[in-house]
Amino acid sequence: MPVANEILQGLEWQANEAPQDLPRQERLRRIRHSASHVMAQAVREVFPDAKLAIGPPIENGFYYDMELPRALTEADLPEIEKRMRKIVARDPQFYRSTLERERALEVFREWNQPYKVELIEGIKDPAVSLYKQDRFIDLCAGPHVTKGGVCGSFKLLSVAGAYWRGDEHRQMLQRIYGTAWETEAELNEYLQFLEDSKARDHRKLGQQLDLFSFHPWSGGCPFWHPRGLVVREELRRLWRETHKKAGYIEILNPVLYRKELFETSGHWEHFQKDMFLVREGEEPEANMALKPMNCPDTMLYYKTRQHSYRELPLRISQGQLLHRNEPVGALHGLMRARVFSQDDAHIYLHEDQIQDEIVRVMELLKLIYSFFGLRYTVTLSTKPEKAMGESELWEKAEAGLRQALDTLKLPYTVDAGGGAFYGPKIDVMVHDSMGRQWQCGTVQIDFNQPRRFELEFTDRDNQPRTPVVIHRALFGSVERFLGILLEHFAGALPTWLAPVQVMVLPIAEGQDAYARQVLEQLEAAGLRAEMMPAESKISYRIRDAELHKIPYMLVVGKREAEAGTVAVRTYQEKDRGVMALAAVTEEIVKKNRERSLDVSVKDYSALFRTEAAGDAEMKY
């Protein structure tokens, strides 16, 4: 009898019993982990000599790495799926056992499983954990489902290469990716999500909608096309209007500075590798840099004159272009660029004003996000390992942020050590319709930089005091926020934000005169309108306007010209029939004035929900 069989016959296998009250994410994790074992069993049926490596659950799915006698293609996946379904149909019980480490090495060596042997050799415990379903046995720490029948809502997605243990000098293995869910409905929705994700990629939408482009000669730097610039400037106009009403002033500073500025702020020490450095004149080394953030030079503006306590809080906003030397491999369209505009503001204030001012900032954030229907959650990020300044100041700053969040009754999580090097912060995570989270807004308290720059104001007792500074951004990067919006809305932006709000479409040649009258009236009302001449069939031009996701299409022909009307078609509602031009114009003007959220979008966020998410998630 083979040694492995003799060893295994002496094992006691216990039926695995998954608890009944597991949260959804843990149930999914077990289903996906068990599905990877079912897949490995199916692969071994097709390739009995397969050498298995690892098969963990991952976000939204699972994979298994293995060495096979030939290269797999996606054409092999249906056969593996077929065998998996037969295994699942048997509803096999999952069992667990433990085996002495040395005995486990004997088993997996006899089975010619070198990757399992290497894993066992790296385990320091005296015994290892094994799981089995049917006759398939695998080295695994678990956890798993009770029976394999719950793994039926799965789909194998792709095949890829993967170096063993991520080491390019080791064996190249084959990796099969799959996804698994609790129900067929969830599986089908996730597969639709994958298709929509490809279409919603903001880089693809940027080209389709003629908004922006990139060129390798300026890597990571967006080229804004006329339509894209309109959208970008509409976001900035919203920012300017809301901030002016909230008592902010706006400045515009240079982008190039000598290194002394960044030495004073601490960025030369903590941030230099992410900066674009410049050598001035005949200097032997770089002694200047393009600024990567707005805070240091805003300190210089503050120092241009003396200040009194009566001016505080002094709210200074700046939307200057910033430059960061991001690694080439990290660049990702507008989401991670080397040139971007941050909607920064720096608020100089007295210590006793901190709590009230943070409340004001969070209320402003709430207002701005309401125009996009965005959900968000809040994280308090505390002192990092590499920090600047005294512990007492950090404790005071963190207490101020906590008190403000408590006053607002905002639920939040704590990211220990996640603060900036100069102060703790509130990070705002935006949740988009694709179920993803993006760090956008941030509110940071800084006791350190005002001291480094020797900032002062004259207090009530006529004595000089150092102000506290609140660093805050609400969009974060304007470019990145726009990328998020494009993917969130699948490119169909609200009418007030759309680059072209109305497309006028004459039905046939010879009807351009009335179409131009309509266009002129729309433009006179302040609307962004264009006309597409009758150079092709009207159905082709309507399709073109819809591909560009233009909110309103006004079709005009002989009858409309005689009646002074337009046939209205919208991207969201399709054919709305004939309307008076004045009525549809007023409708769009009202949407612009109110910045109406007049779009509906397929929202996948429920698919990725967790039981606790609702407690901490806000929507405005």
Legacy VTK file of the C-alpha trace (Angstrom):
# vtk DataFile Version 3.0
C-alpha trace
ASCII
DATASET POLYDATA
POINTS 620 float
0.000 0.000 0.000
1.375 3.444 -0.860
2.586 5.371 2.163
0.182 8.249 1.489
-2.842 5.943 1.538
-1.661 4.311 4.735
-1.218 7.700 6.425
-4.553 9.045 5.277
-6.472 5.926 6.306
-5.481 6.633 9.886
-6.863 10.173 9.856
-10.049 11.239 11.598
-12.096 13.544 9.373
-14.614 15.874 10.939
-17.539 17.185 8.912
-17.081 20.915 8.443
-19.932 22.934 9.912
-20.150 26.606 8.911
-21.958 28.776 11.501
-25.502 29.772 10.518
-25.237 33.445 11.477
-22.212 34.486 9.429
-22.272 37.985 7.880
-22.695 38.117 4.130
-19.061 38.902 3.312
-17.880 35.902 5.345
-20.435 33.634 3.650
-19.195 34.797 0.262
-15.576 34.309 1.291
-16.268 30.687 2.244
-18.257 30.029 -0.936
-15.429 31.408 -3.069
-12.738 29.540 -1.167
-14.664 26.282 -1.499
-15.332 26.994 -5.191
-11.559 27.201 -5.742
-11.231 23.689 -4.253
-14.051 22.406 -6.466
-12.264 23.957 -9.453
-8.962 22.305 -8.474
-10.771 18.960 -8.208
-12.238 19.464 -11.693
-8.846 20.418 -13.129
-7.309 17.260 -11.622
-10.003 15.239 -13.393
-8.907 16.765 -16.709
-5.163 16.810 -15.888
-4.412 14.074 -13.295
-0.764 15.175 -13.117
-1.600 18.803 -12.294
0.637 20.264 -9.607
-1.388 22.550 -7.390
-0.058 25.670 -5.684
-2.529 28.023 -3.943
-6.236 28.760 -4.392
-7.469 31.598 -2.194
-10.679 33.616 -2.219
-10.179 37.190 -3.427
-12.374 40.243 -3.759
-15.444 39.195 -5.770
-14.024 35.783 -6.648
-11.235 33.236 -6.403
-8.305 31.766 -8.308
-6.057 28.731 -8.274
-2.427 28.622 -9.401
-1.180 25.355 -10.851
1.440 23.762 -13.081
-0.149 21.862 -15.982
1.223 19.708 -18.799
0.074 22.230 -21.422
-0.964 25.846 -21.682
-4.629 26.544 -20.970
-6.774 28.862 -23.048
-10.207 30.243 -22.286
-11.561 27.546 -24.592
-10.691 25.047 -21.832
-12.872 26.763 -19.253
-16.281 25.339 -20.339
-15.046 21.756 -19.827
-13.712 22.604 -16.366
-16.994 24.383 -15.535
-18.968 21.323 -16.710
-17.032 19.080 -14.333
-17.409 21.605 -11.510
-21.181 21.579 -11.956
-21.257 17.799 -11.683
-19.272 18.001 -8.449
-21.543 20.708 -7.036
-24.642 18.716 -8.024
-23.437 15.900 -5.729
-23.453 18.427 -2.852
-20.274 16.959 -1.342
-19.620 17.374 2.365
-16.451 19.307 3.238
-14.327 17.602 5.887
-11.377 18.819 7.921
-8.509 17.014 9.581
-5.022 17.717 10.876
-1.824 15.838 10.129
1.624 15.946 11.648
3.852 18.181 9.576
6.417 15.482 8.759
3.716 13.013 7.754
2.100 15.653 5.539
5.441 16.127 3.776
5.541 12.390 3.052
2.039 12.478 1.576
2.539 15.438 -0.737
5.990 14.258 -1.852
4.503 10.915 -2.833
1.745 12.757 -4.696
4.397 14.776 -6.537
3.045 18.115 -5.316
6.242 20.210 -4.924
4.419 23.501 -4.291
2.452 21.994 -1.406
5.695 20.543 -0.054
7.318 23.968 -0.113
4.324 25.478 1.683
4.441 22.811 4.379
8.193 23.330 4.818
7.441 26.963 5.574
4.911 26.098 8.300
6.421 26.100 11.799
3.486 24.447 13.560
3.796 20.749 14.411
0.641 19.914 12.436
-1.031 21.150 9.274
-4.690 21.433 8.285
-6.251 19.423 5.466
-9.667 19.701 3.807
-11.394 17.245 1.501
-14.553 16.940 -0.561
-15.263 13.669 -2.362
-11.816 12.100 -2.693
-10.051 15.418 -3.348
-7.707 16.383 -0.485
-5.905 19.714 -0.233
-3.559 21.455 2.149
-5.636 24.337 3.492
-6.218 26.414 6.623
-9.880 27.030 5.658
-12.494 28.174 6.332
-14.996 26.476 4.024
-18.691 25.858 3.503
-20.489 22.885 5.007
-21.464 21.324 1.666
-20.415 22.128 -1.900
-23.938 22.525 -3.213
-23.963 26.184 -2.126
-21.117 26.896 -4.591
-23.319 26.494 -7.668
-23.582 30.161 -8.657
-20.112 30.452 -10.184
-18.412 31.364 -13.442
-14.825 30.876 -14.592
-13.594 34.146 -16.059
-10.077 33.981 -17.417
-6.666 32.330 -17.553
-3.436 34.150 -16.766
0.180 33.500 -15.922
1.534 33.954 -12.407
5.025 33.415 -11.052
5.225 31.096 -8.072
5.178 33.273 -4.975
5.301 36.375 -7.183
9.005 35.806 -7.913
9.919 36.330 -11.570
12.874 33.962 -11.100
10.593 31.076 -10.089
8.312 28.811 -12.087
5.618 30.409 -14.210
2.289 28.852 -13.221
-1.149 29.065 -14.780
-3.874 30.872 -12.873
-7.575 30.334 -13.431
-9.827 33.147 -12.180
-13.448 32.675 -11.250
-16.282 34.343 -9.399
-18.931 32.858 -7.114
-22.024 34.265 -5.418
-24.877 33.152 -3.198
-27.507 33.271 -5.951
-27.756 33.094 -9.741
-29.290 36.583 -9.706
-26.190 37.988 -7.972
-23.911 36.108 -10.352
-25.725 37.445 -13.410
-25.669 40.970 -12.021
-21.925 40.693 -11.388
-21.284 39.453 -14.933
-23.271 42.441 -16.222
-21.205 44.629 -13.898
-18.012 43.350 -15.538
-19.346 44.249 -18.990
-20.489 47.688 -17.807
-17.120 48.284 -16.156
-15.408 48.023 -19.543
-17.843 50.519 -21.080
-17.627 52.867 -18.081
-13.835 53.161 -18.045
-13.350 56.939 -17.911
-10.406 56.726 -20.314
-12.650 55.100 -22.921
-15.446 57.590 -22.204
-12.968 60.458 -22.492
-12.293 59.446 -26.086
-15.907 58.554 -26.921
-17.227 61.876 -25.611
-14.252 63.870 -26.943
-13.371 65.209 -23.497
-9.633 64.588 -23.074
-6.716 62.532 -24.297
-3.164 61.579 -23.329
0.089 61.484 -25.263
3.258 59.526 -24.396
5.368 62.670 -24.822
3.659 64.059 -21.724
2.897 60.926 -19.732
0.251 61.256 -17.048
-0.781 64.750 -18.159
-4.288 65.138 -19.631
-4.907 67.156 -22.791
-8.258 68.881 -22.296
-10.418 69.053 -25.415
-12.991 71.866 -25.751
-15.875 69.745 -24.473
-13.836 68.349 -21.591
-12.701 71.810 -20.588
-16.350 72.883 -20.366
-17.083 70.099 -17.868
-13.940 70.838 -15.876
-14.789 74.540 -15.691
-18.397 73.798 -14.668
-17.059 71.848 -11.697
-14.781 74.747 -10.825
-17.678 77.196 -11.191
-19.684 75.146 -8.692
-16.662 75.201 -6.392
-16.201 78.974 -6.723
-19.868 79.829 -6.181
-20.315 77.635 -3.123
-17.040 78.774 -1.556
-17.734 82.455 -2.126
-21.073 82.072 -0.338
-19.265 80.244 2.473
-16.892 83.164 3.049
-13.762 82.028 1.202
-11.401 84.257 -0.761
-9.440 82.914 -3.748
-5.773 83.472 -4.592
-3.442 82.351 -7.374
0.224 81.666 -6.563
3.195 80.523 -8.678
3.914 76.833 -9.311
7.747 76.962 -9.161
9.645 77.585 -5.905
13.124 77.368 -4.454
13.725 74.404 -2.182
13.800 76.640 0.907
10.000 76.758 0.807
9.756 72.977 0.974
12.537 72.687 3.540
10.562 75.013 5.781
7.304 73.097 5.274
8.970 69.696 5.700
8.083 68.474 2.209
11.721 68.464 1.047
12.422 65.825 3.694
9.169 63.873 3.548
7.949 64.287 -0.053
10.968 65.021 -2.270
10.871 61.733 -4.204
7.363 62.626 -5.453
8.352 66.115 -6.660
9.586 67.359 -10.033
12.934 68.986 -9.256
14.443 71.816 -11.308
18.021 73.095 -11.516
18.134 76.892 -11.627
20.684 78.473 -13.969
24.209 77.121 -13.398
23.440 75.520 -10.039
25.166 72.104 -9.755
22.095 70.426 -8.188
18.350 70.843 -8.310
17.406 73.720 -6.032
13.837 74.367 -7.176
10.698 72.285 -7.577
7.211 72.388 -9.075
4.875 72.464 -6.120
3.070 69.185 -5.380
0.522 70.822 -3.060
-0.784 74.283 -2.198
-0.240 74.496 1.538
3.377 75.794 1.775
2.928 78.762 -0.567
-0.438 79.688 0.984
1.583 80.217 4.170
3.648 82.761 2.228
0.499 84.601 1.211
-0.624 84.737 4.855
2.717 86.348 5.771
2.322 89.208 3.284
0.634 91.328 5.967
-0.252 91.410 9.643
-3.458 89.797 10.913
-5.842 90.383 13.785
-8.027 87.889 15.642
-10.981 89.781 14.157
-10.137 88.366 10.686
-10.232 84.765 11.844
-11.257 82.334 10.569
-9.470 83.458 7.393
-10.565 81.086 4.611
-8.182 81.075 1.615
-8.893 78.891 -1.419
-6.592 78.071 -4.314
-7.167 75.801 -7.313
-3.695 75.970 -8.837
-2.222 73.229 -11.029
-0.036 70.821 -9.079
2.673 68.449 -10.281
3.676 65.117 -8.737
6.264 62.705 -10.038
4.046 59.630 -10.012
5.666 56.336 -11.127
4.831 55.403 -14.710
3.265 52.121 -13.609
0.912 53.930 -11.212
-0.554 56.327 -13.793
-4.211 55.698 -14.586
-5.953 58.308 -16.697
-7.483 61.107 -14.635
-7.533 58.913 -11.520
-3.758 59.069 -11.085
-2.132 61.861 -13.076
1.052 63.893 -12.804
-0.686 67.228 -13.383
-3.927 68.005 -11.606
-5.851 70.757 -9.882
-6.735 70.333 -6.211
-9.682 72.273 -4.810
-7.653 73.330 -1.804
-8.458 75.771 0.920
-6.505 76.670 4.032
-8.315 78.125 6.991
-6.333 80.136 9.548
-8.060 80.288 12.907
-7.859 80.451 16.678
-7.752 77.166 18.621
-11.193 77.761 20.104
-12.683 78.014 16.577
-11.562 74.549 15.399
-14.693 72.567 16.158
-17.164 75.073 14.690
-15.086 75.496 11.549
-14.766 71.779 10.876
-18.532 71.523 11.215
-18.850 74.279 8.576
-16.430 72.453 6.265
-18.326 69.179 6.539
-21.627 70.960 5.873
-20.094 72.493 2.728
-18.903 69.048 1.643
-22.414 67.707 2.199
-23.841 70.452 -0.022
-21.393 69.893 -2.880
-21.780 66.101 -2.902
-25.568 66.511 -2.951
-25.413 67.804 -6.543
-24.115 64.377 -7.618
-26.134 62.115 -5.296
-22.934 60.637 -3.909
-22.832 58.400 -0.851
-19.813 58.680 1.401
-18.245 57.398 4.594
-15.800 59.093 6.951
-12.469 57.932 8.391
-10.410 59.615 11.102
-6.714 59.129 10.261
-4.322 59.535 13.189
-0.597 60.136 13.768
1.695 58.160 11.412
5.009 56.591 12.419
6.962 59.313 10.616
5.398 62.491 11.921
6.482 66.071 12.483
5.812 67.979 15.694
5.166 67.386 19.386
2.887 64.599 20.638
0.868 67.119 22.668
-0.054 69.037 19.511
-1.070 65.821 17.749
-3.305 64.823 20.635
-4.941 68.248 20.636
-5.520 68.106 16.874
-6.996 64.596 16.962
-9.307 65.614 19.804
-10.561 68.579 17.748
-11.461 66.328 14.826
-13.221 63.794 17.042
-15.268 66.502 18.734
-16.387 67.916 15.385
-17.453 64.498 14.097
-19.306 63.820 17.333
-21.065 67.191 17.073
-22.174 66.336 13.526
-23.206 62.856 14.692
-21.252 61.407 11.775
-20.304 57.751 12.228
-16.646 57.138 11.395
-13.912 54.538 11.470
-10.355 55.131 12.685
-7.311 54.587 10.455
-4.532 54.406 13.055
-1.342 55.889 11.624
-3.006 57.104 8.422
-2.602 60.860 9.026
-0.415 63.294 7.083
3.110 63.831 8.406
2.107 67.255 9.780
-1.314 66.492 11.260
-4.316 64.139 11.650
-7.155 64.261 9.150
-10.674 63.315 8.251
-10.778 61.341 4.998
-14.014 61.152 3.037
-14.571 58.002 0.987
-17.014 58.433 -1.896
-19.020 55.326 -2.876
-19.822 55.182 -6.586
-22.516 53.262 -8.470
-19.996 50.508 -9.287
-19.643 49.635 -5.615
-16.150 51.134 -5.317
-14.765 53.588 -2.795
-12.623 56.624 -3.621
-10.822 58.884 -1.179
-11.838 62.393 -2.268
-12.466 64.919 0.479
-10.008 65.524 3.293
-9.935 67.806 6.336
-6.639 68.132 8.225
-5.673 70.061 11.343
-2.135 71.431 11.394
-0.412 72.947 14.433
3.068 72.340 12.992
3.447 74.231 9.721
2.217 77.568 11.131
5.050 77.339 13.663
7.628 76.376 11.050
6.610 79.398 8.960
6.426 81.617 12.059
2.873 82.715 11.334
1.207 85.094 13.764
-1.930 87.056 14.482
-2.614 89.658 17.144
-4.962 88.230 19.761
-7.527 90.026 21.949
-4.881 90.772 24.584
-2.740 92.462 21.910
-0.211 89.603 22.117
1.064 87.640 19.103
-0.301 84.110 18.748
0.282 81.313 16.221
-2.837 80.360 14.256
-4.004 76.811 13.678
-4.439 75.814 10.026
-7.132 73.553 8.620
-6.098 72.069 5.269
-9.127 70.852 3.349
-10.199 69.712 -0.099
-13.671 68.529 -1.078
-13.334 67.231 -4.640
-9.749 66.275 -3.899
-8.297 66.411 -7.383
-10.785 68.021 -9.780
-9.537 65.728 -12.554
-9.889 62.603 -10.456
-13.335 63.653 -9.258
-14.415 64.077 -12.887
-13.064 60.609 -13.698
-15.117 59.210 -10.823
-18.237 61.033 -12.045
-17.800 59.743 -15.602
-17.680 56.156 -14.374
-20.407 56.714 -11.762
-22.821 58.133 -14.360
-21.554 55.893 -17.204
-20.697 59.098 -19.090
-24.276 60.439 -19.014
-23.633 63.558 -16.931
-26.456 65.655 -15.454
-27.714 68.289 -17.880
-26.110 71.177 -15.966
-22.695 69.502 -16.237
-22.930 68.086 -19.766
-20.492 69.662 -22.267
-23.226 69.895 -24.911
-26.683 70.186 -23.407
-28.771 70.360 -26.582
-28.219 69.060 -30.104
-30.484 70.577 -32.788
-31.237 68.159 -35.631
-32.931 69.342 -38.840
-34.708 66.400 -40.459
-33.692 67.122 -44.054
-31.615 69.453 -46.163
-33.234 72.829 -46.702
-34.513 72.977 -43.121
-31.350 74.445 -41.625
-32.760 77.985 -41.427
-35.282 77.164 -38.698
-32.761 74.898 -36.978
-30.350 77.851 -36.774
-33.104 80.033 -35.290
-33.662 77.390 -32.621
-29.923 77.212 -31.984
-29.653 81.001 -31.610
-32.531 81.108 -29.102
-30.985 78.315 -27.039
-27.607 80.049 -26.996
-29.255 83.351 -26.092
-30.717 81.617 -23.044
-27.195 80.634 -21.993
-27.444 76.975 -22.997
-24.618 74.952 -24.520
-26.148 73.950 -27.843
-24.905 72.733 -31.209
-26.504 71.888 -34.555
-25.814 68.756 -36.577
-26.583 69.533 -40.268
-28.733 67.150 -42.333
-25.777 65.463 -44.012
-26.991 61.952 -43.163
-30.214 60.203 -42.152
-31.885 61.635 -39.060
-31.757 58.202 -37.377
-27.962 58.143 -37.808
-27.604 61.587 -36.286
-29.863 60.762 -33.324
-27.721 57.691 -32.743
-24.573 59.834 -32.883
-26.011 62.275 -30.326
-26.932 59.391 -28.036
-23.443 57.897 -28.328
-22.151 61.278 -27.133
-24.748 61.101 -24.313
-26.183 64.539 -25.087
-29.119 65.184 -22.705
-31.503 66.899 -25.173
-32.041 66.339 -28.890
-34.409 68.739 -30.648
-35.587 67.436 -34.007
-37.023 70.071 -36.368
-38.685 69.757 -39.747
-41.249 71.555 -41.874
-44.134 71.110 -39.411
-42.054 72.286 -36.436
-40.891 75.329 -38.403
-44.462 76.292 -39.257
-45.674 75.837 -35.652
-42.588 77.238 -33.901
-42.141 73.966 -32.008
-39.531 71.236 -31.610
-39.764 67.443 -31.334
-38.021 66.639 -28.062
-35.946 63.551 -27.427
-33.836 63.124 -24.289
-31.069 60.689 -23.471
-32.847 59.551 -20.314
-36.503 59.471 -21.421
-36.208 59.041 -25.219
-39.131 60.440 -27.271
-41.097 63.120 -25.380
-43.142 64.436 -28.269
-43.599 67.965 -29.624
-43.095 70.961 -27.299
-42.945 74.708 -27.621
-39.339 75.872 -27.902
-39.843 78.332 -25.027
-41.072 75.537 -22.746
-38.173 73.188 -23.338
-35.722 76.080 -23.079
-37.112 77.090 -19.690
-36.979 73.465 -18.553
-33.240 73.249 -19.290
-32.520 76.718 -17.871
-34.237 75.664 -14.630
-32.120 72.493 -14.469
-28.980 74.587 -14.907
-30.044 77.083 -12.272
-30.825 74.386 -9.717
-28.050 72.027 -10.849
-30.668 69.272 -10.956
-29.635 65.643 -10.703
-31.715 64.526 -13.682
-29.970 61.266 -14.569
-30.597 57.705 -13.509
-27.827 55.158 -13.576
-27.528 51.447 -13.003
-26.267 51.182 -9.442
-24.313 48.056 -8.497
-23.427 49.148 -4.974
-26.012 46.800 -3.380
-24.178 43.848 -4.945
-21.084 44.675 -2.899
-22.919 45.597 0.295
-21.837 44.520 3.747
-24.186 44.225 6.707
-22.490 47.071 8.588
-22.226 49.445 5.647
-25.590 51.106 6.128
-24.724 52.305 9.619
-21.848 54.487 8.460
-22.933 55.519 4.979
-24.397 58.933 4.206
-26.274 60.003 1.094
-27.282 63.551 0.251
LINES 1 621
620 0 1 2 3 4 5 6 7 8 9 10 11 12 13 14 15 16 17 18 19 20 21 22 23 24 25 26 27 28 29 30 31 32 33 34 35 36 37 38 39 40 41 42 43 44 45 46 47 48 49 50 51 52 53 54 55 56 57 58 59 60 61 62 63 64 65 66 67 68 69 70 71 72 73 74 75 76 77 78 79 80 81 82 83 84 85 86 87 88 89 90 91 92 93 94 95 96 97 98 99 100 101 102 103 104 105 106 107 108 109 110 111 112 113 114 115 116 117 118 119 120 121 122 123 124 125 126 127 128 129 130 131 132 133 134 135 136 137 138 139 140 141 142 143 144 145 146 147 148 149 150 151 152 153 154 155 156 157 158 159 160 161 162 163 164 165 166 167 168 169 170 171 172 173 174 175 176 177 178 179 180 181 182 183 184 185 186 187 188 189 190 191 192 193 194 195 196 197 198 199 200 201 202 203 204 205 206 207 208 209 210 211 212 213 214 215 216 217 218 219 220 221 222 223 224 225 226 227 228 229 230 231 232 233 234 235 236 237 238 239 240 241 242 243 244 245 246 247 248 249 250 251 252 253 254 255 256 257 258 259 260 261 262 263 264 265 266 267 268 269 270 271 272 273 274 275 276 277 278 279 280 281 282 283 284 285 286 287 288 289 290 291 292 293 294 295 296 297 298 299 300 301 302 303 304 305 306 307 308 309 310 311 312 313 314 315 316 317 318 319 320 321 322 323 324 325 326 327 328 329 330 331 332 333 334 335 336 337 338 339 340 341 342 343 344 345 346 347 348 349 350 351 352 353 354 355 356 357 358 359 360 361 362 363 364 365 366 367 368 369 370 371 372 373 374 375 376 377 378 379 380 381 382 383 384 385 386 387 388 389 390 391 392 393 394 395 396 397 398 399 400 401 402 403 404 405 406 407 408 409 410 411 412 413 414 415 416 417 418 419 420 421 422 423 424 425 426 427 428 429 430 431 432 433 434 435 436 437 438 439 440 441 442 443 444 445 446 447 448 449 450 451 452 453 454 455 456 457 458 459 460 461 462 463 464 465 466 467 468 469 470 471 472 473 474 475 476 477 478 479 480 481 482 483 484 485 486 487 488 489 490 491 492 493 494 495 496 497 498 499 500 501 502 503 504 505 506 507 508 509 510 511 512 513 514 515 516 517 518 519 520 521 522 523 524 525 526 527 528 529 530 531 532 533 534 535 536 537 538 539 540 541 542 543 544 545 546 547 548 549 550 551 552 553 554 555 556 557 558 559 560 561 562 563 564 565 566 567 568 569 570 571 572 573 574 575 576 577 578 579 580 581 582 583 584 585 586 587 588 589 590 591 592 593 594 595 596 597 598 599 600 601 602 603 604 605 606 607 608 609 610 611 612 613 614 615 616 617 618 619
